[in-house]
């Protein structure tokens, strides 16, 4: 057994080195240790894990847990400037073949895009009705009629999701809450409650885990650091726990937000539609379920 916190403390100096290769090695080492610790923590042994063989750990530390474990050459730490609290939505323009492709089949690319458009419309309506002072969309693609007035638009950067998240927060500049477009059941009231939890005295960050092991919302009230996201493996069953560990490794006190289910597959869509029956998403999904291709899915 190894103590995760002890291993990180002994190797923390690597994270301060300006050399990119050393920075990559440090955060890959941390994430690999955390990945081995996740299962053990679920079994009741917090912050401990079974150490992988030294040769494998060395290989993982150099090669990373996945191809997206890349840390910037000059990681930046900056206070969240200003007092205007934002909600930042990471979104893709709902174009056929570009969104919700894991719903295909049974949906066609056009039907998946229609469902994504409904989810995005519900999400942006909730954001528009909440009390955040700034409403921002970090957009991949071009804005369309689905975009309400009053939103700031920033263009998503290239690269993996971890790097795009880091770039979007850097561009947004300021304290706030970030969500995606896959949780149409998130109401304006829920978003306000998440903002309140993020800015509670003694709290510097918040995280809402998703039912599939990822996360659906993250908030920052104190400082922003590029490495909050950079190198964290995305779209895995351990992403939520690894993101939580990264926040704590960077010194944040993290408030737990409600767990939600995000829509990745047809089964998720059915459950979310039942949770939010008055939503555009549920209405669109109901039209699609009239098709016999979906009734048995």
C-alpha positions in Angstrom: 0.0 0.0 0.0 1.1 3.5 -0.7 0.0 6.9 0.8 -1.1 9.0 -2.1 -0.6 12.3 -0.2 2.9 11.4 0.8 3.9 10.4 -2.7 2.6 13.7 -4.0 4.4 15.7 -1.3 7.7 14.0 -2.1 7.3 14.8 -5.8 5.6 18.2 -5.6 8.8 20.0 -6.6 8.5 18.7 -10.1 5.3 20.8 -10.6 7.3 24.0 -10.1 9.9 23.3 -12.8 9.6 25.4 -15.9 10.6 22.4 -18.1 7.6 21.0 -19.9 8.8 17.4 -19.8 9.2 17.5 -16.0 5.8 19.1 -15.6 4.2 16.5 -17.7 6.0 13.8 -15.7 4.8 15.2 -12.4 1.1 15.5 -13.3 1.1 12.2 -15.1 2.6 10.6 -12.0 -0.1 12.2 -9.8 -2.9 11.2 -12.0 -1.7 7.6 -12.3 -1.3 7.4 -8.5 -4.8 8.8 -8.2 -6.2 6.3 -10.7 -4.9 3.4 -8.7 -6.3 4.9 -5.5 -9.8 5.4 -6.8 -10.9 1.8 -6.5 -9.3 1.4 -3.1 -10.9 4.6 -1.7 -14.3 3.2 -2.8 -13.5 0.1 -0.8 -13.1 2.2 2.3 -9.3 3.1 2.3 -9.2 6.8 1.5 -6.1 8.2 -0.1 -4.4 4.9 -0.3 -4.0 2.6 -3.3 -2.1 -0.4 -4.4 1.2 0.7 -6.0 1.6 -0.5 -9.6 4.9 -2.2 -10.5 7.8 0.4 -10.5 8.5 -0.2 -14.2 4.9 0.3 -15.2 4.5 3.5 -13.0 7.7 4.9 -14.6 6.3 4.2 -18.1 2.9 5.7 -17.2 4.6 8.8 -15.7 6.5 9.4 -19.0 3.7 8.4 -21.4 0.7 9.5 -19.4 -2.6 7.9 -18.5 -3.9 9.0 -21.9 -2.8 11.0 -24.9 -4.2 14.2 -23.5 -1.9 14.5 -20.5 -0.1 17.6 -21.6 0.7 20.4 -19.2 1.5 23.9 -20.4 5.2 25.1 -20.4 4.4 28.0 -18.1 1.4 27.0 -15.8 -0.3 30.1 -14.6 -2.0 30.8 -11.3 -4.2 33.9 -11.1 -6.9 35.2 -8.8 -10.4 35.2 -10.2 -10.6 38.9 -11.1 -13.6 41.1 -10.3 -16.8 40.4 -8.4 -19.1 39.6 -11.4 -20.0 35.9 -11.1 -20.4 34.1 -14.3 -21.9 30.9 -15.6 -19.8 29.5 -18.4 -21.3 26.9 -20.8 -19.1 24.7 -22.9 -21.1 24.0 -26.0 -20.9 22.8 -29.6 -23.1 24.1 -32.3 -25.7 21.4 -32.9 -24.7 20.3 -36.3 -25.4 16.7 -37.6 -22.5 14.4 -37.2 -20.7 16.8 -34.8 -22.8 16.3 -31.6 -24.3 13.4 -29.7 -22.9 10.8 -32.1 -23.0 8.2 -29.3 -26.8 8.3 -29.7 -26.3 7.0 -33.3 -27.6 4.4 -33.8 -30.5 4.2 -33.0 -30.8 7.9 -33.9 -29.7 9.4 -37.2 -27.1 12.2 -37.1 -29.9 14.7 -37.8 -32.1 13.4 -35.0 -29.1 13.4 -32.6 -28.4 17.0 -33.5 -32.1 17.9 -33.0 -31.9 16.4 -29.5 -28.7 18.2 -28.8 -30.2 21.5 -29.9 -33.1 20.9 -27.5 -30.7 20.1 -24.6 -28.7 23.2 -25.4 -31.8 25.4 -25.6 -32.9 24.1 -22.1 -29.5 24.7 -20.7 -29.2 28.3 -22.1 -32.7 29.1 -20.9 -31.8 28.1 -17.4 -28.7 30.1 -17.5 -30.5 33.1 -18.8 -33.0 32.9 -15.9 -30.4 32.5 -13.1 -28.8 35.3 -11.2 -25.3 35.1 -12.5 -24.1 38.6 -13.5 -22.4 37.2 -16.6 -23.6 34.5 -19.0 -20.9 33.1 -21.3 -20.8 30.4 -24.0 -17.5 28.9 -24.9 -18.6 27.7 -28.4 -17.2 25.2 -30.9 -18.8 26.2 -34.2 -20.9 29.1 -35.2 -23.8 30.7 -33.2 -27.3 30.2 -34.5 -30.9 31.1 -33.7 -30.7 28.9 -30.6 -28.5 31.4 -28.9 -30.5 33.8 -26.6 -29.5 37.5 -26.3 -27.4 38.6 -23.4 -24.7 36.0 -23.7 -21.0 36.6 -24.2 -19.4 34.3 -26.8 -15.9 33.1 -26.7 -14.4 30.6 -29.2 -13.2 27.3 -27.9 -9.6 26.6 -28.4 -8.2 23.5 -30.2 -6.9 20.4 -28.4 -8.3 17.9 -26.0 -11.2 18.8 -23.6 -8.8 19.4 -20.7 -7.0 22.1 -22.6 -10.2 23.6 -24.0 -11.6 23.9 -20.5 -8.4 25.6 -19.2 -8.4 28.0 -22.2 -12.1 28.8 -21.7 -11.6 29.6 -18.0 -8.6 31.8 -18.9 -10.7 33.7 -21.4 -13.7 34.1 -19.2 -11.6 35.6 -16.4 -13.4 35.8 -13.1 -15.2 33.7 -10.5 -18.1 31.5 -11.5 -19.6 28.1 -12.4 -19.0 26.1 -15.6 -21.4 23.5 -17.0 -21.8 21.7 -20.3 -24.8 21.2 -22.6 -25.6 17.6 -21.6 -27.8 18.3 -18.5 -31.0 19.9 -19.7 -32.6 19.0 -16.3 -30.5 21.7 -14.6 -32.9 24.5 -13.7 -32.1 28.1 -13.0 -32.9 27.5 -9.3 -30.3 24.6 -9.3 -27.7 26.8 -10.9 -28.3 29.6 -8.4 -27.9 27.0 -5.6 -24.6 25.8 -7.1 -23.3 29.4 -7.3 -24.3 29.9 -3.7 -22.5 26.8 -2.6 -19.4 27.8 -4.6 -19.2 31.2 -2.9 -19.9 30.0 0.7 -17.3 31.3 3.2 -14.4 28.8 3.5 -15.1 27.3 0.1 -12.8 28.0 -2.9 -14.2 25.5 -5.5 -17.2 23.2 -6.1 -17.8 20.1 -8.2 -20.9 18.3 -9.3 -20.3 14.6 -10.1 -22.2 12.9 -12.9 -23.8 9.5 -12.6 -21.4 8.0 -15.2 -18.3 8.8 -13.1 -17.6 12.1 -14.8 -18.6 15.6 -13.6 -21.2 18.0 -14.9 -20.4 21.3 -13.1 -17.3 22.9 -11.6 -17.1 26.2 -9.7 -14.2 28.5 -8.7 -14.4 31.4 -6.3 -10.8 32.1 -5.4 -8.0 31.4 -7.8 -7.7 29.8 -11.3 -4.8 27.6 -12.2 -4.3 26.1 -15.7 -3.5 22.7 -14.2 -6.9 22.4 -12.6 -7.8 20.8 -15.9 -4.6 20.2 -17.9 -3.7 16.5 -17.9 -6.8 15.3 -16.1 -8.1 12.3 -18.1 -11.5 13.2 -19.5 -14.5 11.0 -20.5 -13.5 8.0 -18.3 -15.4 6.4 -15.4 -12.8 7.9 -13.0 -12.8 11.5 -14.4 -15.0 12.9 -11.6 -12.8 11.5 -8.8 -9.6 12.5 -10.6 -10.9 16.1 -11.1 -11.8 16.3 -7.4 -8.3 15.1 -6.4 -6.7 17.6 -8.7 -8.6 20.5 -7.1 -7.6 19.3 -3.6 -4.0 18.8 -4.8 -3.9 22.5 -5.8 -5.2 23.5 -2.3 -8.9 24.1 -3.0 -11.6 23.5 -0.4 -14.3 21.8 -2.5 -18.1 21.9 -2.0 -20.0 19.0 -3.3 -22.8 19.9 -5.7 -25.8 17.7 -6.5 -25.1 14.7 -8.7 -26.8 14.7 -12.1 -27.0 12.4 -15.1 -25.6 13.8 -18.3 -27.0 12.6 -21.7 -24.6 10.3 -23.5 -26.8 7.4 -24.6 -30.4 6.6 -25.3 -30.9 5.2 -21.8 -29.6 8.5 -20.3 -32.0 10.5 -22.6 -35.0 8.4 -21.4 -34.1 8.9 -17.7 -33.4 12.7 -18.1 -36.7 13.1 -20.0 -38.6 11.6 -17.1 -36.8 13.9 -14.6 -37.6 17.0 -16.6 -40.9 16.2 -18.5 -41.7 19.8 -19.3 -38.4 20.5 -21.0 -37.7 21.0 -24.7 -35.5 18.0 -24.4 -38.3 15.7 -23.2 -40.6 17.0 -25.9 -38.1 16.3 -28.6 -37.3 12.9 -27.2 -41.0 12.0 -27.0 -41.3 12.7 -30.7 -38.4 10.5 -31.4 -39.6 7.6 -29.3 -42.7 7.3 -31.4 -40.3 5.7 -33.9 -40.2 1.9 -33.4 -36.4 2.0 -33.6 -36.3 3.5 -30.2 -39.1 2.0 -28.3 -37.1 -1.2 -27.7 -33.8 0.5 -26.9 
